Amino acid sequence: MDTGGSLALFAPIVGLFVLAAVFAVGSVGAAAVVGPKRYNKAKLEAYECGIEPSPQASGGGRFPVKFYLTAMLFIIFDIEIIFTYPWAVANEALGMFGLVEMVLFILTVFIAYAYVWRRGGLDWD
């Protein structure tokens, strides 16, 4: 089995990863060397969207449950896209069975979306 020829096919991908890593490390290094270094009290404080930071408990502040619900909703709809993409690629090979299964899947996710919307899970207060 000739592995030299098949490994050569991955050379452009490895080269792209190396180029990306060199660019990322080089950019951070150049910014540290060339960037301005004018520190003051305001720049060293935590930034909270232009609002003065509020004092927090020693163990850190508690996040409202709304943040976690939003993260879970993002994950659910992200997984929907992950399952939809392979179906779109193999749509023709799956035939009517694949179409029915995908309609049921999207319908189930849509029902969950409508439920969350009606319950106010998408309102950001």
C-alpha positions in Angstrom: 0.0 0.0 0.0 1.5 3.3 -1.1 0.9 5.8 1.7 3.3 8.5 0.2 0.8 9.4 -2.5 -2.2 9.5 -0.3 -0.4 11.6 2.4 0.7 14.0 -0.3 -3.0 14.9 -0.9 -3.1 16.3 2.6 -0.1 18.6 2.1 -2.1 21.7 1.1 -4.4 21.3 4.2 -1.4 20.9 6.5 0.2 23.9 4.8 -2.9 26.0 5.3 -3.0 25.1 9.0 0.6 26.0 9.4 0.1 29.3 7.6 -2.9 30.1 9.8 -1.0 29.3 13.0 2.0 31.4 11.9 -0.3 34.3 11.0 -2.2 34.1 14.4 1.0 33.9 16.5 2.7 36.6 14.3 -0.3 38.9 14.7 -0.4 38.6 18.5 3.4 39.0 18.7 3.4 42.0 16.4 0.6 43.7 18.4 2.5 43.2 21.6 5.7 44.7 20.2 4.3 47.5 18.0 1.1 48.4 19.9 0.9 51.4 22.2 1.5 50.8 25.9 -0.4 53.6 27.7 -1.9 52.1 30.7 -4.1 53.9 33.2 -6.7 53.0 35.8 -9.7 53.0 33.4 -8.0 50.7 30.9 -7.0 48.2 33.6 -10.6 47.9 34.9 -13.1 45.3 33.7 -15.2 46.5 30.8 -19.0 46.0 30.9 -20.5 47.6 27.8 -19.7 51.1 29.0 -21.3 50.6 32.3 -19.4 51.0 35.5 -18.5 47.6 36.8 -20.5 46.6 39.9 -18.8 45.0 42.8 -19.1 41.2 43.0 -18.9 38.6 45.6 -15.5 37.0 46.2 -16.5 33.8 44.3 -17.7 35.8 41.3 -21.2 37.0 40.5 -24.1 34.7 39.7 -25.4 34.7 36.2 -29.2 34.7 35.6 -30.7 31.5 34.3 -31.6 33.4 31.1 -27.9 33.2 30.0 -27.9 29.4 30.3 -31.3 29.1 28.5 -30.0 31.2 25.6 -26.9 29.0 25.4 -29.0 25.8 25.3 -31.3 27.3 22.6 -28.3 28.1 20.5 -26.9 24.6 20.9 -30.3 23.1 19.9 -30.6 25.1 16.8 -26.9 24.6 16.0 -27.4 20.8 16.2 -30.4 21.2 13.8 -28.1 22.7 11.2 -25.5 20.0 11.8 -28.1 17.3 11.0 -29.6 19.3 8.1 -26.3 19.7 6.2 -25.6 15.9 5.6 -29.2 15.4 4.6 -28.8 18.2 2.0 -25.7 16.6 0.6 -27.3 13.1 0.3 -30.8 14.3 -0.5 -31.1 12.5 -3.8 -29.8 9.2 -2.5 -32.2 9.1 0.4 -35.3 9.6 -1.7 -38.8 9.9 -0.2 -37.7 8.3 3.1 -35.1 11.0 3.7 -37.6 13.7 2.8 -40.2 12.5 5.2 -37.7 12.0 8.0 -36.3 15.5 7.5 -39.8 17.1 7.4 -40.6 15.3 10.7 -37.3 16.5 12.2 -37.7 20.1 11.2 -41.3 20.0 12.3 -40.2 18.8 15.7 -37.6 21.5 16.0 -40.2 24.1 14.8 -42.6 23.0 17.5 -39.9 23.4 20.1 -39.0 26.8 18.7 -42.7 27.9 18.8 -43.0 26.7 22.4 -39.9 28.6 23.5 -41.1 31.7 21.6 -44.6 31.6 23.3 -43.0 31.1 26.7 -40.9 34.2 26.2 -37.6 32.4 26.0 -36.4 34.6 23.2 -37.2 37.9 24.9 -34.1 39.6 26.2 -34.9 41.7 29.2 
